[in-house]
Amino acid sequence: MKKELHGLITGVVSGDHLLVQGKETEEEPPATKDLYISFASAPRMATPQRAGEPFAFAAREFIRRFVISKRVSFTLDYSRDGRDYATVWIDENGKKFDIAVELIKEGLAKAVIVAVDKERSNQLKSLEKSAKPKNLWTKDNSEKSKNTYNIIYPGSKDYTLDKIAKEKALNAIVEYTFSPTLFNVLLTDHNTMVKVSLECLLNLSGDAVQELSLIHISEPTRPLYISYAVFCLKKKKKKK
């Protein structure tokens, strides 16, 4: 009998990769663990080293809106290449939300057959058939292209903040919190990752690009490490 564990979701790296925080103790802060979804494989997100796969961003967002900052239950199923794979679910109002099941039903992940639990593997494989031809299973190349989200990272030849910094408002996702005043932020309208402080926009070396001050962050709908927010920026008045 597998032991049922519990934790708080503090981040969703991709459709099948979660960050789960354990309980805080008097001696230590809560530890954060990387968990990968068992028997399922979602498309890979873009990184500085590789392009994103079609529907990777859609898969991540589909899962994130259900689980971010919520307590989940999970059982560890197997380990592979230094990664722990688990069945993860949420119980809400008596309804069980199984992440692998929901991803595969939406056509946002593919079932993976693993010998450790062939019954579970085959169950998810049968769900895969009902998902076709949605999302990952589409044969429409234009649809695939439209759902391929490549991110421009600092250091890339396409990276520029000149035009972006002049905009009055920037829609963004907070991807990582370095401190209460320093964040990595994905500008969703520009597919661009930037480092934002409460004082100004920073470039790769940490120098201020423009004298901009962050005057407002809207109430985040998803707190902790990954939250939706609207950043409103205005030029700081020069001191005489």
C-alpha positions as CSV (number, residue, x, y, z in Angstrom):
1,M,0.0,0.0,0.0
2,K,1.5,3.3,-1.1
3,K,1.7,6.0,1.5
4,E,-0.5,9.1,0.8
5,L,1.5,12.3,1.3
6,H,0.5,15.9,1.3
7,G,2.0,19.3,0.3
8,L,1.5,22.8,-1.0
9,I,2.0,23.5,-4.7
10,T,4.4,26.5,-4.9
11,G,5.2,26.3,-8.5
12,V,4.3,24.7,-11.8
13,V,7.4,24.4,-14.0
14,S,5.6,22.6,-16.8
15,G,2.5,20.5,-17.4
16,D,4.1,17.5,-15.7
17,H,6.6,19.1,-13.3
18,L,5.4,20.6,-10.0
19,L,7.1,22.2,-7.0
20,V,5.6,20.8,-3.7
21,Q,6.3,22.3,-0.3
22,G,6.3,20.2,2.8
23,K,5.4,21.2,6.4
24,E,7.4,23.8,8.3
25,T,9.0,22.6,11.6
26,E,10.4,24.5,14.5
27,E,13.9,23.6,13.5
28,E,13.7,24.0,9.7
29,P,11.7,26.0,7.0
30,P,9.5,23.9,4.8
31,A,11.4,22.0,2.1
32,T,10.4,22.2,-1.5
33,K,10.4,19.0,-3.6
34,D,10.4,18.6,-7.4
35,L,7.6,16.1,-8.4
36,Y,7.0,14.8,-11.9
37,I,3.6,13.4,-12.9
38,S,3.6,9.6,-13.2
39,F,2.7,7.8,-16.4
40,A,2.3,11.0,-18.4
41,S,4.5,13.3,-20.4
42,A,3.6,16.9,-21.2
43,P,5.4,19.0,-23.9
44,R,8.6,20.7,-22.9
45,M,8.6,24.4,-22.1
46,A,11.1,26.7,-23.7
47,T,14.5,27.3,-22.0
48,P,17.5,29.4,-22.9
49,Q,18.9,26.3,-24.5
50,R,16.0,24.9,-26.4
51,A,12.8,26.0,-28.2
52,G,9.4,25.3,-26.6
53,E,7.3,22.4,-27.9
54,P,3.7,22.9,-29.2
55,F,1.1,23.2,-26.4
56,A,3.7,23.3,-23.7
57,F,2.6,26.6,-22.3
58,A,-1.1,25.6,-22.7
59,A,-0.4,22.4,-20.6
60,R,1.3,24.4,-17.9
61,E,-1.4,27.0,-17.6
62,F,-4.2,24.4,-17.7
63,I,-2.7,22.7,-14.6
64,R,-1.6,25.8,-12.8
65,R,-5.0,27.3,-12.6
66,F,-6.1,24.3,-10.7
67,V,-3.3,23.6,-8.3
68,I,-1.1,26.7,-7.6
69,S,-1.1,27.5,-3.9
70,K,-3.3,24.6,-3.1
71,R,-2.7,21.6,-0.9
72,V,-2.5,18.4,-2.9
73,S,-2.3,14.7,-2.1
74,F,0.2,12.4,-3.8
75,T,1.7,9.0,-3.8
76,L,5.3,8.3,-5.0
77,D,5.2,5.7,-7.8
78,Y,8.7,5.4,-9.0
79,S,12.1,7.2,-9.5
80,R,13.9,7.5,-12.8
81,D,17.1,9.4,-13.7
82,G,17.1,11.1,-10.3
83,R,13.5,12.3,-10.6
84,D,10.6,11.3,-8.4
85,Y,7.3,10.5,-10.2
86,A,4.0,10.7,-8.4
87,T,0.3,10.4,-8.8
88,V,-1.0,13.9,-7.7
89,W,-4.6,14.9,-7.0
90,I,-6.7,17.5,-5.3
91,D,-10.0,16.8,-3.5
92,E,-12.3,19.7,-3.9
93,N,-16.0,19.6,-2.7
94,G,-15.9,15.8,-2.8
95,K,-14.5,15.8,-6.4
96,K,-11.1,14.3,-7.2
97,F,-9.0,16.2,-9.7
98,D,-6.3,13.8,-10.9
99,I,-3.6,15.8,-12.8
100,A,-2.5,13.0,-15.2
101,V,-6.1,12.2,-16.1
102,E,-7.1,15.8,-16.7
103,L,-4.0,16.5,-18.8
104,I,-4.5,13.5,-21.0
105,K,-8.2,14.0,-21.4
106,E,-7.5,17.5,-22.7
107,G,-4.9,16.3,-25.2
108,L,-2.1,18.2,-23.3
109,A,0.0,15.2,-22.3
110,K,0.7,11.7,-23.6
111,A,0.3,8.5,-21.6
112,V,3.5,6.6,-20.8
113,I,3.6,2.9,-20.2
114,V,5.6,2.0,-17.1
115,A,6.0,-1.6,-15.9
116,V,5.7,-0.6,-12.2
117,D,1.9,-0.2,-12.6
118,K,0.6,-1.5,-15.9
119,E,-3.0,-1.1,-14.8
120,R,-2.6,2.7,-14.3
121,S,-0.6,3.0,-17.5
122,N,-3.2,1.2,-19.5
123,Q,-6.0,3.3,-17.9
124,L,-4.3,6.5,-19.0
125,K,-3.5,5.1,-22.5
126,S,-7.2,4.4,-23.0
127,L,-8.1,8.0,-22.0
128,E,-5.6,9.1,-24.7
129,K,-7.9,7.8,-27.4
130,S,-10.8,10.1,-26.3
131,A,-8.5,13.1,-26.5
132,K,-7.8,12.8,-30.2
133,P,-7.7,14.9,-32.3
134,K,-7.4,17.7,-29.7
135,N,-4.3,19.8,-29.0
136,L,-1.2,17.5,-29.1
137,W,-3.0,15.2,-31.5
138,T,-4.0,17.9,-34.1
139,K,-2.6,17.5,-37.6
140,D,-3.1,21.2,-38.3
141,N,0.4,22.7,-38.5
142,S,-0.9,26.2,-38.2
143,E,-2.6,25.3,-34.9
144,K,0.7,23.8,-33.7
145,S,2.6,26.9,-34.7
146,K,0.0,29.2,-33.0
147,N,0.4,27.2,-29.7
148,T,4.2,27.1,-29.7
149,Y,5.4,29.6,-27.1
150,N,9.1,30.5,-27.4
151,I,10.5,32.7,-24.7
152,I,13.2,35.4,-25.3
153,Y,15.7,35.2,-22.5
154,P,18.4,37.7,-21.4
155,G,21.5,37.3,-23.5
156,S,19.5,36.3,-26.6
157,K,20.2,38.3,-29.8
158,D,16.5,39.1,-30.0
159,Y,16.4,40.4,-26.4
160,T,15.6,44.1,-26.1
161,L,13.8,46.2,-23.6
162,D,13.9,49.6,-25.4
163,K,10.4,49.5,-26.8
164,I,8.9,47.4,-23.9
165,A,10.1,49.8,-21.2
166,K,8.2,52.7,-22.9
167,E,4.8,51.0,-22.5
168,K,2.5,52.2,-19.8
169,A,1.3,48.8,-18.6
170,L,2.8,45.3,-19.0
171,N,0.9,42.1,-18.6
172,A,3.2,39.6,-16.8
173,I,3.5,36.3,-14.9
174,V,5.9,36.3,-12.0
175,E,8.0,33.2,-12.7
176,Y,10.4,33.4,-9.7
177,T,10.8,35.5,-6.6
178,F,14.4,36.2,-5.5
179,S,13.3,38.5,-2.7
180,P,10.3,40.6,-1.7
181,T,11.5,43.3,-4.1
182,L,13.2,41.3,-7.0
183,F,11.4,39.0,-9.5
184,N,11.9,37.1,-12.7
185,V,8.9,38.1,-14.8
186,L,7.6,36.8,-18.1
187,L,6.1,39.6,-20.2
188,T,3.3,37.6,-21.9
189,D,2.6,40.1,-24.7
190,H,6.3,40.0,-25.7
191,N,7.3,36.5,-24.9
192,T,10.2,38.0,-23.0
193,M,11.7,37.2,-19.6
194,V,13.0,40.2,-17.6
195,K,14.2,40.8,-14.1
196,V,12.1,43.4,-12.3
197,S,12.8,45.2,-9.0
198,L,10.5,47.5,-7.2
199,E,12.8,50.3,-8.4
200,C,13.4,49.7,-12.1
201,L,13.7,47.3,-14.9
202,L,17.1,45.6,-14.9
203,N,19.2,44.3,-17.8
204,L,21.3,41.1,-17.8
205,S,24.1,42.8,-15.8
206,G,21.7,44.2,-13.2
207,D,22.0,47.8,-14.4
208,A,18.9,49.9,-14.7
209,V,17.6,50.2,-18.2
210,Q,15.4,53.2,-17.6
211,E,14.4,55.2,-14.6
212,L,11.1,53.4,-14.1
213,S,9.3,52.7,-10.8
214,L,6.8,50.0,-10.2
215,I,3.7,51.8,-8.9
216,H,1.2,49.0,-8.7
217,I,0.8,45.3,-8.8
218,S,-2.7,44.2,-9.2
219,E,-4.1,41.6,-6.7
220,P,-2.5,38.4,-7.8
221,T,-4.8,35.6,-8.7
222,R,-2.1,33.0,-8.0
223,P,0.1,33.9,-5.0
224,L,3.5,32.6,-4.0
225,Y,6.1,31.8,-6.6
226,I,4.0,32.0,-9.7
227,S,1.2,34.6,-9.9
228,Y,-0.6,36.6,-12.5
229,A,-0.2,40.3,-12.1
230,V,-0.3,43.5,-14.1
231,F,2.7,45.8,-13.7
232,C,2.1,49.5,-14.2
233,L,5.3,51.4,-14.7
234,K,5.9,55.2,-14.9
235,K,9.0,57.3,-15.3
236,K,10.5,58.5,-12.1
237,K,10.8,62.3,-11.8
238,K,14.4,63.5,-12.0
239,K,15.6,65.2,-8.8
240,K,16.5,68.8,-9.4
